[in-house]
């Protein structure tokens, strides 16, 4: 939930206050949320020593890339084709 709060907060800040294009803001916010999730997972989720840190990070990056593609596509479809407000589309996609 922490990563999602960071992601949505940054997205809203970028779109609403800095007029960043919604798709650019989406990618930046997703990457930031993913990094927050990774750092939290390192501390409280991943079992220390079970896998090599490089393998953990690679697996995390692969899953994250898939997440970015799906989230970006959903936001784009909801904004450009369904006419949803970009923040509402972001909440829905997340």
N, CA, C and O atoms as a GROMACS GRO file, in nm:
protein
  376
    1UNK      N    1   0.082  -0.120   0.000
    1UNK     CA    2   0.000   0.000   0.000
    1UNK      C    3   0.086   0.126   0.000
    1UNK      O    4   0.048   0.227  -0.057
    2UNK      N    5   0.203   0.119   0.064
    2UNK     CA    6   0.290   0.237   0.069
    2UNK      C    7   0.335   0.278  -0.070
    2UNK      O    8   0.334   0.396  -0.105
    3UNK      N    9   0.373   0.179  -0.151
    3UNK     CA   10   0.414   0.209  -0.287
    3UNK      C   11   0.302   0.269  -0.368
    3UNK      O   12   0.325   0.360  -0.448
    4UNK      N   13   0.181   0.221  -0.350
    4UNK     CA   14   0.065   0.273  -0.422
    4UNK      C   15   0.036   0.418  -0.382
    4UNK      O   16   0.000   0.500  -0.466
    5UNK      N   17   0.050   0.448  -0.254
    5UNK     CA   18   0.028   0.585  -0.206
    5UNK      C   19   0.133   0.679  -0.265
    5UNK      O   20   0.100   0.788  -0.311
    6UNK      N   21   0.258   0.637  -0.264
    6UNK     CA   22   0.366   0.717  -0.324
    6UNK      C   23   0.340   0.736  -0.473
    6UNK      O   24   0.352   0.847  -0.525
    7UNK      N   25   0.303   0.627  -0.540
    7UNK     CA   26   0.278   0.632  -0.684
    7UNK      C   27   0.165   0.727  -0.719
    7UNK      O   28   0.180   0.812  -0.806
    8UNK      N   29   0.052   0.714  -0.651
    8UNK     CA   30  -0.062   0.800  -0.680
    8UNK      C   31  -0.036   0.945  -0.641
    8UNK      O   32  -0.075   1.037  -0.712
    9UNK      N   33   0.031   0.964  -0.528
    9UNK     CA   34   0.064   1.100  -0.484
    9UNK      C   35   0.154   1.171  -0.582
    9UNK      O   36   0.130   1.286  -0.618
   10UNK      N   37   0.259   1.102  -0.627
   10UNK     CA   38   0.352   1.162  -0.724
   10UNK      C   39   0.281   1.188  -0.856
   10UNK      O   40   0.301   1.293  -0.917
   11UNK      N   41   0.200   1.093  -0.900
   11UNK     CA   42   0.127   1.110  -1.026
   11UNK      C   43   0.038   1.235  -1.020
   11UNK      O   44   0.040   1.318  -1.111
   12UNK      N   45  -0.038   1.246  -0.914
   12UNK     CA   46  -0.129   1.361  -0.898
   12UNK      C   47  -0.050   1.492  -0.894
   12UNK      O   48  -0.091   1.591  -0.955
   13UNK      N   49   0.060   1.492  -0.822
   13UNK     CA   50   0.146   1.611  -0.814
   13UNK      C   51   0.199   1.650  -0.951
   13UNK      O   52   0.194   1.766  -0.990
   14UNK      N   53   0.250   1.552  -1.024
   14UNK     CA   54   0.308   1.581  -1.156
   14UNK      C   55   0.202   1.630  -1.256
   14UNK      O   56   0.226   1.726  -1.330
   15UNK      N   57   0.087   1.566  -1.257
   15UNK     CA   58  -0.018   1.601  -1.353
   15UNK      C   59  -0.088   1.732  -1.314
   15UNK      O   60  -0.106   1.820  -1.397
   16UNK      N   61  -0.127   1.742  -1.188
   16UNK     CA   62  -0.210   1.855  -1.145
   16UNK      C   63  -0.132   1.983  -1.118
   16UNK      O   64  -0.182   2.093  -1.145
   17UNK      N   65  -0.012   1.971  -1.066
   17UNK     CA   66   0.062   2.092  -1.026
   17UNK      C   67   0.176   2.128  -1.119
   17UNK      O   68   0.214   2.245  -1.127
   18UNK      N   69   0.232   2.031  -1.190
   18UNK     CA   70   0.344   2.059  -1.279
   18UNK      C   71   0.310   2.039  -1.426
   18UNK      O   72   0.397   2.052  -1.512
   19UNK      N   73   0.186   2.009  -1.455
   19UNK     CA   74   0.136   1.993  -1.592
   19UNK      C   75   0.218   1.897  -1.678
   19UNK      O   76   0.237   1.920  -1.797
   20UNK      N   77   0.268   1.791  -1.616
   20UNK     CA   78   0.340   1.688  -1.689
   20UNK      C   79   0.236   1.602  -1.763
   20UNK      O   80   0.130   1.571  -1.707
   21UNK      N   81   0.266   1.564  -1.886
   21UNK     CA   82   0.173   1.480  -1.962
   21UNK      C   83   0.142   1.355  -1.881
   21UNK      O   84   0.230   1.297  -1.818
   22UNK      N   85   0.017   1.313  -1.884
   22UNK     CA   86  -0.028   1.205  -1.796
   22UNK      C   87   0.047   1.073  -1.819
   22UNK      O   88   0.068   0.999  -1.723
   23UNK      N   89   0.087   1.042  -1.942
   23UNK     CA   90   0.159   0.917  -1.966
   23UNK      C   91   0.303   0.924  -1.914
   23UNK      O   92   0.356   0.824  -1.864
   24UNK      N   93   0.365   1.040  -1.927
   24UNK     CA   94   0.500   1.059  -1.871
   24UNK      C   95   0.494   1.052  -1.719
   24UNK      O   96   0.576   0.986  -1.656
   25UNK      N   97   0.396   1.121  -1.662
   25UNK     CA   98   0.378   1.120  -1.516
   25UNK      C   99   0.350   0.978  -1.467
   25UNK      O  100   0.395   0.940  -1.359
   26UNK      N  101   0.276   0.901  -1.545
   26UNK     CA  102   0.244   0.765  -1.507
   26UNK      C  103   0.370   0.679  -1.498
   26UNK      O  104   0.390   0.606  -1.400
   27UNK      N  105   0.455   0.687  -1.599
   27UNK     CA  106   0.578   0.608  -1.598
   27UNK      C  107   0.667   0.649  -1.480
   27UNK      O  108   0.719   0.563  -1.409
   28UNK      N  109   0.685   0.779  -1.462
   28UNK     CA  110   0.770   0.826  -1.351
   28UNK      C  111   0.715   0.783  -1.216
   28UNK      O  112   0.792   0.742  -1.128
   29UNK      N  113   0.585   0.792  -1.199
   29UNK     CA  114   0.526   0.755  -1.070
   29UNK      C  115   0.531   0.604  -1.048
   29UNK      O  116   0.553   0.558  -0.935
   30UNK      N  117   0.511   0.526  -1.153
   30UNK     CA  118   0.520   0.380  -1.139
   30UNK      C  119   0.661   0.338  -1.099
   30UNK      O  120   0.679   0.257  -1.009
   31UNK      N  121   0.761   0.394  -1.167
   31UNK     CA  122   0.900   0.360  -1.136
   31UNK      C  123   0.932   0.397  -0.991
   31UNK      O  124   0.997   0.321  -0.920
   32UNK      N  125   0.887   0.513  -0.948
   32UNK     CA  126   0.911   0.554  -0.809
   32UNK      C  127   0.840   0.460  -0.712
   32UNK      O  128   0.900   0.418  -0.612
   33UNK      N  129   0.716   0.426  -0.740
   33UNK     CA  130   0.642   0.333  -0.655
   33UNK      C  131   0.708   0.196  -0.650
   33UNK      O  132   0.712   0.132  -0.546
   34UNK      N  133   0.759   0.152  -0.764
   34UNK     CA  134   0.828   0.023  -0.771
   34UNK      C  135   0.954   0.025  -0.685
   34UNK      O  136   0.982  -0.070  -0.612
   35UNK      N  137   1.029   0.134  -0.693
   35UNK     CA  138   1.150   0.146  -0.611
   35UNK      C  139   1.118   0.146  -0.462
   35UNK      O  140   1.188   0.083  -0.383
   36UNK      N  141   1.013   0.216  -0.424
   36UNK     CA  142   0.969   0.216  -0.284
   36UNK      C  143   0.931   0.074  -0.242
   36UNK      O  144   0.971   0.027  -0.136
   37UNK      N  145   0.853   0.006  -0.327
   37UNK     CA  146   0.814  -0.133  -0.297
   37UNK      C  147   0.936  -0.224  -0.285
   37UNK      O  148   0.941  -0.310  -0.198
   38UNK      N  149   1.033  -0.204  -0.373
   38UNK     CA  150   1.153  -0.288  -0.370
   38UNK      C  151   1.230  -0.267  -0.240
   38UNK      O  152   1.272  -0.364  -0.175
   39UNK      N  153   1.248  -0.142  -0.201
   39UNK     CA  154   1.320  -0.112  -0.078
   39UNK      C  155   1.247  -0.168   0.045
   39UNK      O  156   1.310  -0.222   0.136
   40UNK      N  157   1.116  -0.155   0.046
   40UNK     CA  158   1.037  -0.210   0.156
   40UNK      C  159   1.047  -0.363   0.156
   40UNK      O  160   1.062  -0.426   0.261
   41UNK      N  161   1.040  -0.422   0.037
   41UNK     CA  162   1.049  -0.567   0.026
   41UNK      C  163   1.186  -0.618   0.071
   41UNK      O  164   1.196  -0.723   0.134
   42UNK      N  165   1.290  -0.544   0.038
   42UNK     CA  166   1.425  -0.582   0.082
   42UNK      C  167   1.431  -0.592   0.234
   42UNK      O  168   1.494  -0.681   0.290
   43UNK      N  169   1.364  -0.500   0.299
   43UNK     CA  170   1.370  -0.492   0.445
   43UNK      C  171   1.280  -0.596   0.511
   43UNK      O  172   1.321  -0.661   0.607
   44UNK      N  173   1.155  -0.613   0.461
   44UNK     CA  174   1.057  -0.692   0.534
   44UNK      C  175   1.003  -0.817   0.464
   44UNK      O  176   0.937  -0.899   0.528
   45UNK      N  177   1.030  -0.833   0.334
   45UNK     CA  178   0.967  -0.945   0.263
   45UNK      C  179   1.069  -1.049   0.218
   45UNK      O  180   1.055  -1.168   0.250
   46UNK      N  181   1.170  -1.006   0.145
   46UNK     CA  182   1.267  -1.101   0.091
   46UNK      C  183   1.345  -1.168   0.204
   46UNK      O  184   1.390  -1.103   0.298
   47UNK      N  185   1.358  -1.298   0.192
   47UNK     CA  186   1.433  -1.374   0.290
   47UNK      C  187   1.582  -1.356   0.260
   47UNK      O  188   1.630  -1.392   0.153
   48UNK      N  189   1.654  -1.302   0.355
   48UNK     CA  190   1.796  -1.274   0.338
   48UNK      C  191   1.875  -1.401   0.308
   48UNK      O  192   1.865  -1.500   0.381
   49UNK      N  193   1.955  -1.398   0.202
   49UNK     CA  194   2.041  -1.509   0.168
   49UNK      C  195   1.976  -1.621   0.088
   49UNK      O  196   2.045  -1.711   0.042
   50UNK      N  197   1.846  -1.616   0.070
   50UNK     CA  198   1.778  -1.723  -0.004
   50UNK      C  199   1.817  -1.721  -0.151
   50UNK      O  200   1.844  -1.825  -0.211
   51UNK      N  201   1.819  -1.602  -0.210
   51UNK     CA  202   1.859  -1.584  -0.349
   51UNK      C  203   1.967  -1.478  -0.354
   51UNK      O  204   1.981  -1.397  -0.263
   52UNK      N  205   2.043  -1.481  -0.461
   52UNK     CA  206   2.143  -1.377  -0.479
   52UNK      C  207   2.073  -1.245  -0.502
   52UNK      O  208   1.971  -1.241  -0.572
   53UNK      N  209   2.124  -1.136  -0.445
   53UNK     CA  210   2.061  -1.005  -0.463
   53UNK      C  211   2.041  -0.968  -0.611
   53UNK      O  212   1.942  -0.904  -0.647
   54UNK      N  213   2.134  -1.007  -0.694
   54UNK     CA  214   2.123  -0.976  -0.837
   54UNK      C  215   2.003  -1.048  -0.899
   54UNK      O  216   1.930  -0.990  -0.980
   55UNK      N  217   1.983  -1.174  -0.862
   55UNK     CA  218   1.870  -1.252  -0.914
   55UNK      C  219   1.737  -1.194  -0.863
   55UNK      O  220   1.641  -1.184  -0.939
   56UNK      N  221   1.733  -1.155  -0.736
   56UNK     CA  222   1.612  -1.092  -0.680
   56UNK      C  223   1.577  -0.966  -0.757
   56UNK      O  224   1.463  -0.944  -0.796
   57UNK      N  225   1.680  -0.882  -0.778
   57UNK     CA  226   1.657  -0.754  -0.845
   57UNK      C  227   1.613  -0.776  -0.990
   57UNK      O  228   1.525  -0.706  -1.039
   58UNK      N  229   1.673  -0.872  -1.058
   58UNK     CA  230   1.636  -0.902  -1.196
   58UNK      C  231   1.490  -0.948  -1.204
   58UNK      O  232   1.415  -0.902  -1.290
   59UNK      N  233   1.451  -1.039  -1.117
   59UNK     CA  234   1.312  -1.087  -1.114
   59UNK      C  235   1.218  -0.971  -1.083
   59UNK      O  236   1.111  -0.960  -1.144
   60UNK      N  237   1.256  -0.887  -0.990
   60UNK     CA  238   1.174  -0.772  -0.955
   60UNK      C  239   1.159  -0.678  -1.075
   60UNK      O  240   1.050  -0.624  -1.098
   61UNK      N  241   1.267  -0.658  -1.151
   61UNK     CA  242   1.262  -0.570  -1.268
   61UNK      C  243   1.173  -0.628  -1.378
   61UNK      O  244   1.101  -0.553  -1.444
   62UNK      N  245   1.177  -0.758  -1.399
   62UNK     CA  246   1.095  -0.820  -1.501
   62UNK      C  247   0.946  -0.804  -1.467
   62UNK      O  248   0.865  -0.765  -1.552
   63UNK      N  249   0.911  -0.834  -1.343
   63UNK     CA  250   0.772  -0.817  -1.299
   63UNK      C  251   0.731  -0.670  -1.308
   63UNK      O  252   0.619  -0.639  -1.349
   64UNK      N  253   0.820  -0.582  -1.270
   64UNK     CA  254   0.792  -0.438  -1.276
   64UNK      C  255   0.770  -0.390  -1.418
   64UNK      O  256   0.682  -0.308  -1.443
   65UNK      N  257   0.849  -0.439  -1.514
   65UNK     CA  258   0.833  -0.400  -1.653
   65UNK      C  259   0.696  -0.443  -1.706
   65UNK      O  260   0.630  -0.368  -1.778
   66UNK      N  261   0.654  -0.561  -1.669
   66UNK     CA  262   0.521  -0.609  -1.709
   66UNK      C  263   0.413  -0.520  -1.648
   66UNK      O  264   0.315  -0.486  -1.713
   67UNK      N  265   0.432  -0.483  -1.522
   67UNK     CA  266   0.338  -0.394  -1.454
   67UNK      C  267   0.329  -0.260  -1.524
   67UNK      O  268   0.220  -0.206  -1.542
   68UNK      N  269   0.443  -0.205  -1.563
   68UNK     CA  270   0.446  -0.075  -1.632
   68UNK      C  271   0.368  -0.082  -1.762
   68UNK      O  272   0.288   0.007  -1.792
   69UNK      N  273   0.389  -0.186  -1.840
   69UNK     CA  274   0.320  -0.200  -1.969
   69UNK      C  275   0.169  -0.208  -1.948
   69UNK      O  276   0.093  -0.138  -2.015
   70UNK      N  277   0.125  -0.292  -1.856
   70UNK     CA  278  -0.019  -0.306  -1.831
   70UNK      C  279  -0.079  -0.176  -1.777
   70UNK      O  280  -0.184  -0.132  -1.825
   71UNK      N  281  -0.014  -0.115  -1.678
   71UNK     CA  282  -0.068   0.006  -1.618
   71UNK      C  283  -0.073   0.119  -1.719
   71UNK      O  284  -0.173   0.191  -1.727
   72UNK      N  285   0.033   0.136  -1.796
   72UNK     CA  286   0.038   0.243  -1.896
   72UNK      C  287  -0.073   0.224  -2.000
   72UNK      O  288  -0.138   0.320  -2.040
   73UNK      N  289  -0.093   0.101  -2.043
   73UNK     CA  290  -0.197   0.072  -2.142
   73UNK      C  291  -0.336   0.101  -2.087
   73UNK      O  292  -0.419   0.161  -2.155
   74UNK      N  293  -0.361   0.059  -1.965
   74UNK     CA  294  -0.493   0.081  -1.903
   74UNK      C  295  -0.520   0.230  -1.886
   74UNK      O  296  -0.629   0.278  -1.918
   75UNK      N  297  -0.421   0.305  -1.836
   75UNK     CA  298  -0.439   0.450  -1.818
   75UNK      C  299  -0.466   0.516  -1.952
   75UNK      O  300  -0.556   0.598  -1.964
   76UNK      N  301  -0.388   0.481  -2.053
   76UNK     CA  302  -0.404   0.540  -2.186
   76UNK      C  303  -0.545   0.512  -2.241
   76UNK      O  304  -0.611   0.603  -2.292
   77UNK      N  305  -0.589   0.387  -2.231
   77UNK     CA  306  -0.723   0.351  -2.282
   77UNK      C  307  -0.833   0.425  -2.207
   77UNK      O  308  -0.928   0.475  -2.268
   78UNK      N  309  -0.819   0.432  -2.074
   78UNK     CA  310  -0.922   0.498  -1.994
   78UNK      C  311  -0.928   0.648  -2.020
   78UNK      O  312  -1.037   0.707  -2.019
   79UNK      N  313  -0.814   0.711  -2.042
   79UNK     CA  314  -0.813   0.856  -2.066
   79UNK      C  315  -0.852   0.888  -2.210
   79UNK      O  316  -0.944   0.966  -2.234
   80UNK      N  317  -0.784   0.826  -2.306
   80UNK     CA  318  -0.804   0.862  -2.447
   80UNK      C  319  -0.930   0.803  -2.509
   80UNK      O  320  -0.987   0.863  -2.600
   81UNK      N  321  -0.974   0.688  -2.462
   81UNK     CA  322  -1.089   0.624  -2.526
   81UNK      C  323  -1.215   0.624  -2.441
   81UNK      O  324  -1.326   0.628  -2.494
   82UNK      N  325  -1.199   0.618  -2.309
   82UNK     CA  326  -1.317   0.618  -2.222
   82UNK      C  327  -1.348   0.758  -2.169
   82UNK      O  328  -1.454   0.781  -2.112
   83UNK      N  329  -1.255   0.852  -2.189
   83UNK     CA  330  -1.277   0.990  -2.147
   83UNK      C  331  -1.270   1.014  -1.998
   83UNK      O  332  -1.320   1.115  -1.949
   84UNK      N  333  -1.207   0.924  -1.924
   84UNK     CA  334  -1.195   0.938  -1.779
   84UNK      C  335  -1.090   1.043  -1.746
   84UNK      O  336  -0.993   1.061  -1.820
   85UNK      N  337  -1.110   1.113  -1.636
   85UNK     CA  338  -1.008   1.206  -1.586
   85UNK      C  339  -0.882   1.125  -1.557
   85UNK      O  340  -0.891   1.012  -1.509
   86UNK      N  341  -0.766   1.182  -1.584
   86UNK     CA  342  -0.642   1.105  -1.575
   86UNK      C  343  -0.614   1.051  -1.434
   86UNK      O  344  -0.560   0.942  -1.420
   87UNK      N  345  -0.649   1.127  -1.330
   87UNK     CA  346  -0.626   1.078  -1.194
   87UNK      C  347  -0.718   0.961  -1.162
   87UNK      O  348  -0.676   0.864  -1.099
   88UNK      N  349  -0.842   0.970  -1.205
   88UNK     CA  350  -0.936   0.859  -1.185
   88UNK      C  351  -0.891   0.735  -1.264
   88UNK      O  352  -0.902   0.622  -1.216
   89UNK      N  353  -0.840   0.759  -1.386
   89UNK     CA  354  -0.788   0.648  -1.466
   89UNK      C  355  -0.669   0.583  -1.396
   89UNK      O  356  -0.657   0.460  -1.396
   90UNK      N  357  -0.582   0.664  -1.335
   90UNK     CA  358  -0.466   0.613  -1.265
   90UNK      C  359  -0.509   0.530  -1.144
   90UNK      O  360  -0.453   0.423  -1.119
   91UNK      N  361  -0.606   0.579  -1.069
   91UNK     CA  362  -0.657   0.504  -0.953
   91UNK      C  363  -0.715   0.371  -1.000
   91UNK      O  364  -0.688   0.267  -0.939
   92UNK      N  365  -0.792   0.373  -1.106
   92UNK     CA  366  -0.853   0.251  -1.159
   92UNK      C  367  -0.747   0.152  -1.206
   92UNK      O  368  -0.757   0.033  -1.177
   93UNK      N  369  -0.647   0.200  -1.277
   93UNK     CA  370  -0.542   0.113  -1.329
   93UNK      C  371  -0.458   0.054  -1.217
   93UNK      O  372  -0.417  -0.062  -1.224
   94UNK      N  373  -0.435   0.132  -1.114
   94UNK     CA  374  -0.355   0.082  -1.001
   94UNK      C  375  -0.429  -0.023  -0.925
   94UNK      O  376  -0.378  -0.076  -0.827
   0.00000   0.00000   0.00000
